[in-house]
Amino acid sequence: MDLETSGLNTQSCQITQICAIILNPRTLRIEPNGIFNSEVQPIFDDEKAIAAGWGPVEQKALDVTRKTKEGLMQAPPFKIVWEKYLQFHKKFNPTRSAYKAPIPVGYNIINFDLPIMERLCQKYGPTYKERGSLLNPLHRYDVFDMFFGYTESDPKIQNTKLKNAADWMGIAVDENSLHDALTDVKVTANIFVKLMHLQREVAKQTDFTRAYKDKELMI
């Protein structure tokens, strides 16, 4: 999942795009009709935005995401998109069980997207008791952290930007196409699928009780 926003403040920013891809947890393939993508019309009038509990739209944020006021004015307002997004999620969790809800996956979602999603749930629903039916409350995969975990000792990796993660995994991506939620979700999904296949193969072939048993433990 990925959100494009009107700024970086997770407690007030408006949403300008929501995108999600549902992967089958066993095959790691996209589920049928498993893509949601919609731009969102924010409130451009600063006073009206603040009165509605949002922050103003920042031009810098629009520049980064290559969105314009004229283009976003053609998009549906947030409440309509949010309701469609909730219905999208319900298709993939018909039992409404929190523990069978989709596990959130994204790039830097722990620091950015998930706090925003929590705020949106508090403001627009689902309610607290129902919230688990939207996203799994126990598990999450932040590909940002996964990438760092594999490369933290590699001096060739200068930073953990999504473009660098894609390059490291051999996934071709035009840097100028990033910061579009659909592009970012697809790139992140491809990195995630590769890392999950690797993780599963390593786990099957490793006897963890004997792994590095001759190394001195420092604890």
N, C-alpha and C positions, 0 to 999 in steps of 0.2 A: 504494500500500500504506500501511497505517497500523497502529500498535500502540497499545493502551491498556495502561498499566502500573501497578504498585503504588507507584511513586515515580519520581523524576527521575534517579537514579543509573544511567547506562547500563551500568555494570559489575556491577550486582547486582539491579536491579529485576526483579520477577516480571511475567509477562504476564497481563493480565486480558481482553484481546480482540485477535484478529488479523483483519484484513480486507484483501482485495486484489481489484482489478478488472483483468482482462486486456483491453487495447484492441488491436485490429488496427492494426499500425503504418502501414498504408497508408490505411485508411478512417477510422481513429480512432473506430471503433464498438466496442461491447462484443462480445467473442467469445461464441459460444454456450456456455452453462454457464460463463461467465467471471467469476463472482462467488464469492468465498470469504468467509465471515463466521462467526466462532465466538467466543463468550465462553470464558474459560479459568478453571478453578478454581485459585486460588493456594493456597499453604500458609499458613494463618492463624496457626498456632503458630510464634512467632518462633524458638524454639530448633530446631524441626524444619526451618524454612526455612533458617536459617543453616547447619545441619548438611548440608543438601542443596545448599549453594552459592548460595542466594538471599538477598536482603535481606528484612527484615520488610515486611509490608503496611502502608502508611501511610494513616491515615484521611483525610488531606487529599487524597490521590490518588483515593480512592474518592469523595469528595465532588465533586471536579472532574468525574469521569466519570459521576457519578450512579449508581454501582453500590453494592450492599449485600452484606454477607457472606452473608445469606440467599439472595440471588439468585445469587451466584457459586458457592455450594455446590451448586447444581443443574447447573452447567456441568461438562463433562468436564475431567479433569486435563490438564496441559500436554503430556505425552508423547503422549497420544492425539490432541490437536489438532495437534501438530507433525507427526505422521506423516500426518495427513489433508492438512495444508497442503503437505507435500512431494509427495504424490500429485497434488494439484491442480496444482502447478507442472509436474510431469512431463507432464501432458496437453498442455501448450503448448510443450514442447520435446522432442518424441519422439526427436530425434537425440542428445540429451544433450550437445550441443556447447555449450561455455561461451559461444561467440560468437553463438549463436542463442538463448540463454536470454533470458527477458523482461528488458527494461531497467527498472530500478526508477524509479518516479515517486512523489513524495510531497511533503508540505509540511514542510520542515525535516528531511528524512530524512538529510541528510549529517551533521547534528549529533546526531541522536537515534535514528531508527529503524534506520539502517544499522549503526551501531556495535553496537546490540543484536542485530541479525540475525547479525552476525559472531560475537558471543559465543555465541549459541545454536547456530550451526553448529559452532563449536569444541567445544561441550559435548555436542551431541546428533546431530551429523552434518547434512548430508553431510560427508564427510571433506575435507581440504584439496584433494586432486586432483579431487574431484567437485563442489566447492562452486560452481564456475562454472556448473554445470548448473541451479542454483537461480536465480541472478540474474546478469545480464550483468556481467562484471568490468571492462569498458571504459567503458561509458556509464551515465549516470544523469541524470535531470532533477529538480532540486529546485525546485518551483514557488515556494517561499519566495524563492529567489535570482532566479528569473525575474521575479517581481512587483517585487522591489527594483530590478532592472535597468531595468524600464520606468518606474518612478516615483521614482527616487532624486532627481530634480531638481524634483519636484512638491511645493510647500509644503503642499498640501491633504492629503497623505498623512502622517498623524501617526505611524503605526507599521505594522508588517508582519504584523499578526495575520491569521489566515485570514478572519475576518469582514470585515475591511477590504478584503482582496483580492477577496472575493466581491462586496462592494458596488461596488467599482471596476469590476468586469466586468459589473455589472448582473444578478448571480445572486442571487435571493431566498433568504435562509436565516435561519431562526430561531436567534438566538445561543444560546438555551437548548438547542438540539438538537445543538450542537457538542460535541466531546470524546466523541462516540460514534464508534467507528472506521468504521462503515458510512457514517454521515453525512459524516464528514470526508473519506473516500475519494471519495464521490460529488461533493462540492463541489470538491475538489481536481481530480478528473478533468474536471469541466466547465470550470474555469479553464484547465487544461492544454490541453484540446482547442481552446478559443478562441484561446489564445496560439499554438498550433501552426499553426492555420489562418492567423492573421495573419502569423506568421513565414514560412510557405510562400509566401503572396501577395507579401510584401515581397521575398523572395529572388528570385522569378520576375521581378519588375518592376525590379530594381535592377542596374545595371552597377557592380559594386563597384570595378572598376579606375578608375572616374571619380567615384565617390561622394566629395563634399566635397573634390575635388581642389584647390580654391582656398583651402581652409583651411590655415593655418600648422600644421605639425607641430611639436610641442614636444620631440621625442625625437631 
